[in-house]
Amino acid sequence: MKNKFLISNKMKSTLLKNKLFSLLLILQLAVIPNLFAQNIAINTTGNAPDTSAMLDITSTTQGLLMPRLTTAQMNAIVLPATGLLIYNTSLNVFEVNIGTSASPNWVPIATTQTGWNTIGNSNTNGGTNFLGTTDNHPLKIKVNNTLAGLIDSLGGSNTFLGLSAGAANTTGTQNTFIGNSAGSSAVSTASNVFVGNSAGSTSTGSYNTFMGSSSGNGNTTGTNNIFLGYLAGKGNTTGTYNTAIGSGAGGGSNNTGSSNIYIGSNAGSASNNSSGNNVLIGSSAGINSTSASNVFVGSQAGQSNTTGVNQFIGYNAGNQNTTGTRNTFMGYTSGQTNKTGNNITLVGYATDVLVDGLNNAAAIGYNAKVGSNNSFVIGDTASTANAVNVGVGVRYPLKRLHIDAAPVSSSSANDSLKIDHLASMTSANNKALLVIDSTTGYVGRENISMFSTAGQIMRFGINAQPINTGTEAALRFNNSASSANMGNTPGGVSNFINTINGASVTTGVSAAAGTGTLARTTDQVTLPAGLYKVVVRLDLSFAFTNISNNFYLKCVVNNNEYSLLDYTSDATATGSMEFEDFINITGSSQTLDFVTLSTTNNVTIKDQAVMGSGKSYRSLVLIQRLQ
């Protein structure tokens, strides 16, 4: 049997305790020399601690394990020291108390999971990762310690982005300034939107919208303005409710006008302008105007206007006007000549005045021109090809002036044409009247002498002709009653005279039967409306002497018997009779002729006696117009 060294359990326990005591003693002895050192090193190399560190831990295979607490455990630490560090297992971040023991403030130490890396970030989660604050404090961005951005939800609700944008803001609210120095002077403004370099940089007013580089950057206290475009509204200082859209629109300096609308490059860009209620639309429209209540629409429309109050619409419309006022020009290049004229209306392509300085004149239509005061011109007067017909109540006018005289209502039946206050003619020379053709309606001119109530006559001779007993026969006029056939009187005056306008003689007419008349071939006189005196003088020769010689002469108007003369020869073979009557013709023209009848003897009507080189008529028809 081999010898064995047996150790009981009790002996084993005693030996283990002795070994542990010996080990602790050795460690204590090893540490004692360093217990009172200024700093401590923990390593496996035996190196001394760094003099700058109270505790210097060195290892290439192990790390430092901090206390691990949940958020609840961290918050339960009693009087945590400032700078106390723990690892928060609820958030998986290191947290340090930057507050005091009495008022701790635990904040996480930035890592790639909790910080925003200046060289870029990866593996971000849009649902949880963000740049900003988790409390109700503004987010500020600075460049060279100068404010370059602000997002504010605490009372102000402002948004600033750009170097010095909104830099002066203290109590302003609901402002949005984007761009270098945008809104940089605004202190306590409200509800402004400035976008662009220096946009609204001098503004202290509220409720403005400026968009574009330097737009509205002259504005001081002006409010409720809208300026869009480079330098738009740059000159506005205290003006309100203005709208300027376009590069340089409303861009003059020291402007205080309000309620203006400027649209187009440099539209309304005059300086020292205090006017309001202007509408200027188009490149350079009203560029020099300082007056109020103008409407200029079109490129360069009203560009020379200074103090006039006008309405110009169309490219270059009124672009030479300076001080002329109360003018209305509409059309391409309309009103090019006018500079100082007033109360002028021009409507149409290239319409214009012929001279500057007119007053109360108007021209309407393509290329229409007016050249005198108190005048109204319609249509181009320089070219017959462009002359116009004017219709009143007519859709398709046929003449220069075409009027439909049809009454518009029963109460206006006599109101087709009315002219008041016509001046009397003081001279008897060169007078004329207008004549209306009853069939075509056309209007023409006639010499005034044709219409005077005195001196309008018709005179012509009657043919020598036999009248058989018991048979009606038409009275025939001499050789068609023309001056060529009738010759002259012995004194050299024509035997045919007709000064009645519209009167004529027609021979060989087949006239129909009428009241008191038979169908016949006759010669007729046509007379227009008017009051006439009619005289027929006949020199008669009966076949033989008879106390019962009777001769009748009928006056026929429009184929109806009008009047009758009964002549008795009183037992002579020759005699003269004279018929006289008055005829009133109304409405349209009517015809006049004569019918004869001898009851006892044949009769011969004598016509003329030849005396020298002239003819003297015994039998005549005389007609005088009385009115």
Helices and strands as residue ranges (DSSP letters): H 9-31, G 32-34, E 40-42, E 55-57, E 68-69, H 71-75, E 85-88, E 93-97, E 106-108, E 139-143, E 146-151, E 159-161, E 176-178, E 193-195, E 209-211, E 226-228, E 243-245, E 261-263, E 279-281, E 295-297, E 311-313, E 328-330, E 342-347, E 352-353, E 359-364, E 369-370, E 375-378, G 384-386, E 390-392, E 401-403, G 410-412, E 432-436, E 443-447, G 448-451, E 457-461, E 465-467, E 473-474, G 478-481, H 483-486, E 497-498, E 504-511, E 520-527, E 530-542, E 550-557, E 560-568, E 574-585, E 590-598, E 603-606, E 608-611, E 614-617, E 620-625
